[in-house]
Amino acid sequence: MRFDALVIGAGAAGLMCALTAGRRGFSCALVDHSPVAGRKVRLAGGGKGNVTNRYIASEWYVGDQPGFPDRLLRRCSTAFVLDMLAEFGIGWEERDYGQLFCTTQAVRLVEALVDACRGSGARFFMNTPLGGIRHEDGLFIAETPQGGLEAPRLVIATGSPAWPSCGATDMGMRLARRWGHRVVPVRPVLVPFVCPDTWPLHGLAGVSLPAAVEVHGRAFSSSLLFTHKGLSGPAALQASCLWRPGETLHIDFLPGQSVPEIMHQPQWGKSTVLGLFKKLLPTRLAERLVPPALAGRHVAQTGKKEREALALGVHTHALVPTRTEGMGHAEAAAGGVDTTDINPRTLESRLCPGLYFAGEVLDVTGLLGGYNLHWAWASGKAAGESWKKETR
């Protein structure tokens, strides 16, 4: 069966690529081993699909080439995604930090994309394992149980190994290596931390508070959650995108405030130190952060060095996590196909003409807040709109 393009992966990037190309008159075959399209989209954002963010810029992405997404992000704005939702009759709402969600279940968006792709001439080959792909005489030929599929273009939009319970694999990266592409080693990100048993704050599972977690000089301020294993919550998940094994996290449990200044205020002078900190922090956390020798002392009786020591423990608490909870608990994976050999305008391989990459398979990973889905839309759109009709 002959097509203009074979799109491997029917997730957000693959769907957007096929839809964009189909509306330009190109026929696409979407091939996926999953029985349904858009499995991650269906579950993202608690099922409501955090589809984009109000603030789209490359600073919200990590990768070995930090500026690589710039051009494509400028060509795919937040407004583009909102217009897509409007076209499909899907409402949206804005939450904290510019996160934009569907007001209905994200499955509606996936179904609308699938219908639009079919309406533009795409054919779906779901629940279809690939027997192999070869490149001969300018054609990519994929072997499937339904027969051979061939096209002059191949788009690898298979995602990353993160979230394997959704069927995620590293197949796209293995295919990339076949055509000479280097793959930046993948690691789980947007993932909780596992902390050592010797950590002084171990055993506070269930405690949650606003905090700032700093790594590599960048602080992420949001909710922080203590778990049975360590730390989770948006602040920790964001920090996991930059953290590497053995590195130290610095946690500020009172961001935007100053412990010495608070303790200097006259109204707290007769309060005990622990009593004051219980007003500022969750009780169980305060009991761990305030040394027993100071807990019952009046604030007015503490000296400068004692206040500075308390401030150090509250504002720059140092922690070296043992590890993260791994790919099985990660929302995304950093690393992927090295973008050095990828055209940043079209996402075509510089090593193999007609080969394209889109979505999380590339070494471009967004932070928490809709950035990964936005990259899927932007990269799928770029690949699908780059083909010239005269080459068909």
HELIX and SHEET records of a PDB file:
HELIX    1   1 ALA A   12  GLY A   22  1                                  11    
HELIX    2   2 ARG A   39  LEU A   43  1                                   5    
HELIX    3   3 ALA A   44  GLY A   47  5                                   4    
HELIX    4   4 SER A   58  TRP A   60  5                                   3    
HELIX    5   5 ASP A   70  ARG A   75  1                                   6    
HELIX    6   6 THR A   78  GLU A   87  1                                  10    
HELIX    7   7 ASP A   96  GLY A   98  5                                   3    
HELIX    8   8 VAL A  107  GLY A  119  1                                  13    
HELIX    9   9 PRO A  164  CYS A  166  5                                   3    
HELIX   10  10 MET A  171  ARG A  178  1                                   8    
HELIX   11  11 PRO A  234  ALA A  239  1                                   6    
HELIX   12  12 VAL A  259  HIS A  264  1                                   6    
HELIX   13  13 PRO A  266  TRP A  268  5                                   3    
HELIX   14  14 VAL A  273  LEU A  280  1                                   8    
HELIX   15  15 THR A  283  LEU A  289  1                                   7    
HELIX   16  16 PRO A  292  ALA A  295  1                                   4    
HELIX   17  17 VAL A  299  GLN A  301  5                                   3    
HELIX   18  18 LYS A  304  HIS A  315  1                                  12    
HELIX   19  19 MET A  327  HIS A  329  5                                   3    
HELIX   20  20 THR A  339  ASP A  341  5                                   3    
HELIX   21  21 GLY A  359  VAL A  361  5                                   3    
HELIX   22  22 TYR A  371  GLY A  384  1                                  14    
HELIX   23  23 LYS A  389  THR A  391  5                                   3    
SHEET    1   A 5 ARG A 123  PHE A 125  0                                        
SHEET    2   A 5 CYS A  28  VAL A  31  1                                        
SHEET    3   A 5 ALA A   5  ILE A   8  1                                        
SHEET    4   A 5 LEU A 154  ILE A 156  1                                        
SHEET    5   A 5 LEU A 355  PHE A 357  1                                        
SHEET    1   B 3 ASN A  50  ASN A  53  0                                        
SHEET    2   B 3 GLN A  99  CYS A 102 -1                                        
SHEET    3   B 3 TRP A  92  GLU A  94 -1                                        
SHEET    1   C 2 TYR A  61  VAL A  62  0                                        
SHEET    2   C 2 THR A 365  GLY A 366 -1                                        
SHEET    1   D 3 GLY A 132  GLU A 136  0                                        
SHEET    2   D 3 LEU A 139  THR A 144 -1                                        
SHEET    3   D 3 GLY A 147  ALA A 151 -1                                        
SHEET    1   E 2 VAL A 183  VAL A 189  0                                        
SHEET    2   E 2 ALA A 332  VAL A 337 -1                                        
SHEET    1   F 7 HIS A 317  LEU A 319  0                                        
SHEET    2   F 7 LEU A 249  ASP A 252 -1                                        
SHEET    3   F 7 SER A 208  VAL A 215 -1                                        
SHEET    4   F 7 ARG A 218  PHE A 226 -1                                        
SHEET    5   F 7 GLY A 230  SER A 232 -1                                        
SHEET    6   F 7 PHE A 193  VAL A 194 -1                                        
SHEET    7   F 7 ARG A 323  THR A 324 -1                                        
END                                                                             
